[in-house]
Amino acid sequence: MSSSSGNALIGFIFGAAVGVAAGLLFAPGPGDETRKTLKKKSREYSDELARQVNAKMDELKHYVGDMADDAREKVKNATPESLK
């Protein structure tokens, strides 16, 4: 997982949320209806963000696990001569 792709994802989600919120706040509709729509959209974005964060966390766990396995294997196969 690269830092730039994570930042781009967060930026995209934040930008989309701000755009939706601004569109709804300036939309010509009754206040109650606008608030309900805004609440629904914010819940959808929150759920999507949580899903993506969980997916990235799983990806990171696998990456760290693979790195730990590689390190264990290298330590297991190390000889005193290779440590000099």
C-alpha positions as CSV (number, residue, x, y, z in Angstrom):
1,M,0.0,0.0,0.0
2,S,1.6,3.2,-1.1
3,S,1.2,6.5,0.8
4,S,0.1,8.4,-2.3
5,S,-2.7,6.0,-3.2
6,G,-4.0,6.2,0.4
7,N,-3.9,10.0,0.3
8,A,-5.6,10.0,-3.1
9,L,-8.3,7.8,-1.7
10,I,-8.9,9.9,1.3
11,G,-8.9,13.1,-0.8
12,F,-11.4,11.6,-3.3
13,I,-13.8,10.5,-0.5
14,F,-13.5,13.9,1.3
15,G,-14.0,15.8,-1.9
16,A,-17.1,13.7,-2.8
17,A,-18.6,14.2,0.6
18,V,-18.0,17.9,0.5
19,G,-19.5,18.1,-3.0
20,V,-22.6,16.1,-2.0
21,A,-23.1,18.2,1.2
22,A,-22.8,21.5,-0.7
23,G,-25.1,20.3,-3.4
24,L,-27.7,19.2,-0.9
25,L,-27.4,22.3,1.3
26,F,-28.0,24.6,-1.8
27,A,-30.6,22.4,-3.3
28,P,-34.1,23.9,-3.6
29,G,-35.9,21.4,-1.3
30,P,-37.7,21.4,2.0
31,G,-35.3,21.5,5.0
32,D,-36.5,18.1,6.5
33,E,-36.1,16.4,3.2
34,T,-32.6,17.9,2.6
35,R,-31.5,16.9,6.1
36,K,-32.8,13.3,5.6
37,T,-31.0,13.1,2.3
38,L,-27.8,14.5,3.8
39,K,-28.0,12.1,6.7
40,K,-28.5,9.1,4.3
41,K,-25.6,10.2,2.0
42,S,-23.3,10.8,5.0
43,R,-24.1,7.3,6.3
44,E,-23.4,5.8,2.8
45,Y,-20.1,7.6,2.6
46,S,-19.2,6.6,6.2
47,D,-20.0,3.0,5.4
48,E,-18.0,3.0,2.2
49,L,-15.0,4.6,4.0
50,A,-15.2,2.0,6.8
51,R,-15.2,-0.7,4.1
52,Q,-12.2,0.7,2.3
53,V,-10.3,1.2,5.6
54,N,-11.0,-2.3,6.6
55,A,-9.8,-3.6,3.2
56,K,-6.6,-1.6,3.5
57,M,-6.1,-2.8,7.1
58,D,-6.4,-6.4,5.9
59,E,-4.0,-5.7,3.1
60,L,-1.5,-4.2,5.6
61,K,-1.9,-7.2,7.9
62,H,-1.1,-9.6,5.1
63,Y,1.9,-7.5,4.1
64,V,3.3,-7.3,7.6
65,G,2.6,-11.1,8.1
66,D,4.5,-11.8,4.9
67,M,7.4,-9.6,6.0
68,A,7.5,-11.3,9.4
69,D,7.5,-14.7,7.7
70,D,10.4,-13.7,5.5
71,A,12.4,-12.3,8.5
72,R,11.8,-15.5,10.5
73,E,13.0,-17.6,7.5
74,K,16.1,-15.5,7.1
75,V,16.9,-15.8,10.8
76,K,16.3,-19.5,10.7
77,N,18.7,-20.0,7.8
78,A,21.3,-17.6,9.1
79,T,24.7,-19.0,9.9
80,P,27.4,-17.5,12.1
81,E,29.5,-16.8,9.0
82,S,26.7,-14.9,7.3
83,L,26.4,-12.6,10.3
84,K,30.0,-11.3,10.0
